[in-house]
Amino acid sequence: MVTFRNNNNVRRNNFRRNDRGFKSNLDRPKYGSNFSKNENFQRKSPGRNNHNASKLIEKYSNLAREALSTGDKILSENYFQHADHFTRVLNYQDAQRKINSQNNDQSKSQQNMSEADNELNDTNDKNSITQIK
């Protein structure tokens, strides 16, 4: 009769050999990380789905129509609510773009006015210098 008692250990050791780039538990400290400090924590963009709001509106509207055609009113209402949410997100984004473009236009017009004032002051200075001579 052959015993396989040691066979399992050999297989386990061969599988878990550390020369293939695997990290062993000795390589990293068990309690060394301090998660309360948030060091090197990078959050993904907060509205990562919101940049595709128009696509998501279309997606959920299609899903809602499909659920409605199969007779599932509750699921279709759920999908319609999702589509409505992303419609509001899209409207908010458009409003923010308009506000930003208005602010940019105002700052550009103020810059142009200040440049024109500077040019006017320069010409006045030149005229006053020529009058003094």
Rosetta constraint file for C-alpha pairs under 8 A:
AtomPair CA 4 CA 8 HARMONIC 7.09 0.50
AtomPair CA 5 CA 9 HARMONIC 7.91 0.50
AtomPair CA 6 CA 10 HARMONIC 6.56 0.50
AtomPair CA 7 CA 11 HARMONIC 6.41 0.50
AtomPair CA 8 CA 12 HARMONIC 6.15 0.50
AtomPair CA 9 CA 13 HARMONIC 6.05 0.50
AtomPair CA 10 CA 14 HARMONIC 6.15 0.50
AtomPair CA 11 CA 15 HARMONIC 6.14 0.50
AtomPair CA 12 CA 16 HARMONIC 6.09 0.50
AtomPair CA 13 CA 17 HARMONIC 5.91 0.50
AtomPair CA 18 CA 22 HARMONIC 5.64 0.50
AtomPair CA 18 CA 23 HARMONIC 7.08 0.50
AtomPair CA 18 CA 24 HARMONIC 6.95 0.50
AtomPair CA 23 CA 27 HARMONIC 6.24 0.50
AtomPair CA 23 CA 28 HARMONIC 7.96 0.50
AtomPair CA 24 CA 28 HARMONIC 7.53 0.50
AtomPair CA 25 CA 29 HARMONIC 7.55 0.50
AtomPair CA 25 CA 30 HARMONIC 7.81 0.50
AtomPair CA 28 CA 32 HARMONIC 7.96 0.50
AtomPair CA 29 CA 33 HARMONIC 7.46 0.50
AtomPair CA 34 CA 38 HARMONIC 7.97 0.50
AtomPair CA 35 CA 39 HARMONIC 7.76 0.50
AtomPair CA 44 CA 48 HARMONIC 7.19 0.50
AtomPair CA 47 CA 51 HARMONIC 7.04 0.50
AtomPair CA 49 CA 53 HARMONIC 6.79 0.50
AtomPair CA 50 CA 86 HARMONIC 7.42 0.50
AtomPair CA 50 CA 89 HARMONIC 6.89 0.50
AtomPair CA 50 CA 90 HARMONIC 7.59 0.50
AtomPair CA 52 CA 56 HARMONIC 6.18 0.50
AtomPair CA 53 CA 57 HARMONIC 6.07 0.50
AtomPair CA 53 CA 86 HARMONIC 5.52 0.50
AtomPair CA 53 CA 87 HARMONIC 7.20 0.50
AtomPair CA 53 CA 89 HARMONIC 6.96 0.50
AtomPair CA 53 CA 90 HARMONIC 5.87 0.50
AtomPair CA 54 CA 58 HARMONIC 6.38 0.50
AtomPair CA 54 CA 86 HARMONIC 7.47 0.50
AtomPair CA 54 CA 87 HARMONIC 7.55 0.50
AtomPair CA 54 CA 90 HARMONIC 7.00 0.50
AtomPair CA 55 CA 59 HARMONIC 6.10 0.50
AtomPair CA 56 CA 60 HARMONIC 6.06 0.50
AtomPair CA 56 CA 83 HARMONIC 6.95 0.50
AtomPair CA 56 CA 86 HARMONIC 6.84 0.50
AtomPair CA 57 CA 61 HARMONIC 6.01 0.50
AtomPair CA 57 CA 82 HARMONIC 7.62 0.50
AtomPair CA 57 CA 83 HARMONIC 4.57 0.50
AtomPair CA 57 CA 84 HARMONIC 7.42 0.50
AtomPair CA 57 CA 86 HARMONIC 5.85 0.50
AtomPair CA 57 CA 87 HARMONIC 6.46 0.50
AtomPair CA 58 CA 62 HARMONIC 6.11 0.50
AtomPair CA 58 CA 83 HARMONIC 7.42 0.50
AtomPair CA 59 CA 63 HARMONIC 6.24 0.50
AtomPair CA 59 CA 83 HARMONIC 7.91 0.50
AtomPair CA 60 CA 64 HARMONIC 5.97 0.50
AtomPair CA 60 CA 79 HARMONIC 5.26 0.50
AtomPair CA 60 CA 80 HARMONIC 6.55 0.50
AtomPair CA 60 CA 82 HARMONIC 6.39 0.50
AtomPair CA 60 CA 83 HARMONIC 5.25 0.50
AtomPair CA 61 CA 65 HARMONIC 6.21 0.50
AtomPair CA 61 CA 79 HARMONIC 6.64 0.50
AtomPair CA 61 CA 80 HARMONIC 6.06 0.50
AtomPair CA 61 CA 83 HARMONIC 5.94 0.50
AtomPair CA 62 CA 66 HARMONIC 6.14 0.50
AtomPair CA 63 CA 67 HARMONIC 6.09 0.50
AtomPair CA 63 CA 76 HARMONIC 7.19 0.50
AtomPair CA 63 CA 79 HARMONIC 6.46 0.50
AtomPair CA 64 CA 68 HARMONIC 6.04 0.50
AtomPair CA 64 CA 75 HARMONIC 7.08 0.50
AtomPair CA 64 CA 76 HARMONIC 4.10 0.50
AtomPair CA 64 CA 77 HARMONIC 6.83 0.50
AtomPair CA 64 CA 78 HARMONIC 7.61 0.50
AtomPair CA 64 CA 79 HARMONIC 4.94 0.50
AtomPair CA 64 CA 80 HARMONIC 5.79 0.50
AtomPair CA 65 CA 69 HARMONIC 6.11 0.50
AtomPair CA 65 CA 76 HARMONIC 6.67 0.50
AtomPair CA 66 CA 70 HARMONIC 6.41 0.50
AtomPair CA 66 CA 76 HARMONIC 7.67 0.50
AtomPair CA 67 CA 71 HARMONIC 6.35 0.50
AtomPair CA 67 CA 72 HARMONIC 5.32 0.50
AtomPair CA 67 CA 73 HARMONIC 7.01 0.50
AtomPair CA 67 CA 75 HARMONIC 6.27 0.50
AtomPair CA 67 CA 76 HARMONIC 5.05 0.50
AtomPair CA 68 CA 72 HARMONIC 5.43 0.50
AtomPair CA 68 CA 73 HARMONIC 5.63 0.50
AtomPair CA 68 CA 75 HARMONIC 7.82 0.50
AtomPair CA 68 CA 76 HARMONIC 5.40 0.50
AtomPair CA 72 CA 76 HARMONIC 6.26 0.50
AtomPair CA 73 CA 77 HARMONIC 6.08 0.50
AtomPair CA 74 CA 78 HARMONIC 6.27 0.50
AtomPair CA 75 CA 79 HARMONIC 6.29 0.50
AtomPair CA 76 CA 80 HARMONIC 6.10 0.50
AtomPair CA 77 CA 81 HARMONIC 6.14 0.50
AtomPair CA 78 CA 82 HARMONIC 6.42 0.50
AtomPair CA 79 CA 83 HARMONIC 6.25 0.50
AtomPair CA 80 CA 84 HARMONIC 6.07 0.50
AtomPair CA 81 CA 85 HARMONIC 6.12 0.50
AtomPair CA 82 CA 86 HARMONIC 6.43 0.50
AtomPair CA 83 CA 87 HARMONIC 6.14 0.50
AtomPair CA 84 CA 88 HARMONIC 6.36 0.50
AtomPair CA 85 CA 89 HARMONIC 6.35 0.50
AtomPair CA 86 CA 90 HARMONIC 6.04 0.50
AtomPair CA 87 CA 91 HARMONIC 6.20 0.50
AtomPair CA 88 CA 92 HARMONIC 6.12 0.50
AtomPair CA 89 CA 93 HARMONIC 6.21 0.50
AtomPair CA 90 CA 94 HARMONIC 6.21 0.50
AtomPair CA 91 CA 95 HARMONIC 6.20 0.50
AtomPair CA 92 CA 96 HARMONIC 6.20 0.50
AtomPair CA 93 CA 97 HARMONIC 6.20 0.50
AtomPair CA 94 CA 98 HARMONIC 6.25 0.50
AtomPair CA 95 CA 99 HARMONIC 6.25 0.50
AtomPair CA 96 CA 100 HARMONIC 6.09 0.50
AtomPair CA 97 CA 101 HARMONIC 6.04 0.50
AtomPair CA 98 CA 102 HARMONIC 6.09 0.50
AtomPair CA 99 CA 103 HARMONIC 6.15 0.50
AtomPair CA 100 CA 104 HARMONIC 6.10 0.50
AtomPair CA 101 CA 105 HARMONIC 6.04 0.50
AtomPair CA 102 CA 106 HARMONIC 6.09 0.50
AtomPair CA 103 CA 107 HARMONIC 6.13 0.50
AtomPair CA 104 CA 108 HARMONIC 6.07 0.50
AtomPair CA 105 CA 109 HARMONIC 6.10 0.50
AtomPair CA 106 CA 110 HARMONIC 6.08 0.50
AtomPair CA 107 CA 111 HARMONIC 6.08 0.50
AtomPair CA 108 CA 112 HARMONIC 6.14 0.50
AtomPair CA 109 CA 113 HARMONIC 6.09 0.50
AtomPair CA 110 CA 114 HARMONIC 6.11 0.50
AtomPair CA 111 CA 115 HARMONIC 6.08 0.50
AtomPair CA 112 CA 116 HARMONIC 6.11 0.50
AtomPair CA 113 CA 117 HARMONIC 6.11 0.50
AtomPair CA 114 CA 118 HARMONIC 6.09 0.50
AtomPair CA 115 CA 119 HARMONIC 6.20 0.50
AtomPair CA 116 CA 120 HARMONIC 6.10 0.50
AtomPair CA 117 CA 121 HARMONIC 6.05 0.50
AtomPair CA 118 CA 122 HARMONIC 6.08 0.50
AtomPair CA 119 CA 123 HARMONIC 6.25 0.50
AtomPair CA 120 CA 124 HARMONIC 6.15 0.50
AtomPair CA 121 CA 125 HARMONIC 6.04 0.50
AtomPair CA 122 CA 126 HARMONIC 6.20 0.50
AtomPair CA 123 CA 127 HARMONIC 6.12 0.50
AtomPair CA 124 CA 128 HARMONIC 6.11 0.50
AtomPair CA 125 CA 129 HARMONIC 6.16 0.50
AtomPair CA 126 CA 130 HARMONIC 6.25 0.50
AtomPair CA 127 CA 131 HARMONIC 6.21 0.50
AtomPair CA 128 CA 132 HARMONIC 6.24 0.50
AtomPair CA 129 CA 133 HARMONIC 6.50 0.50
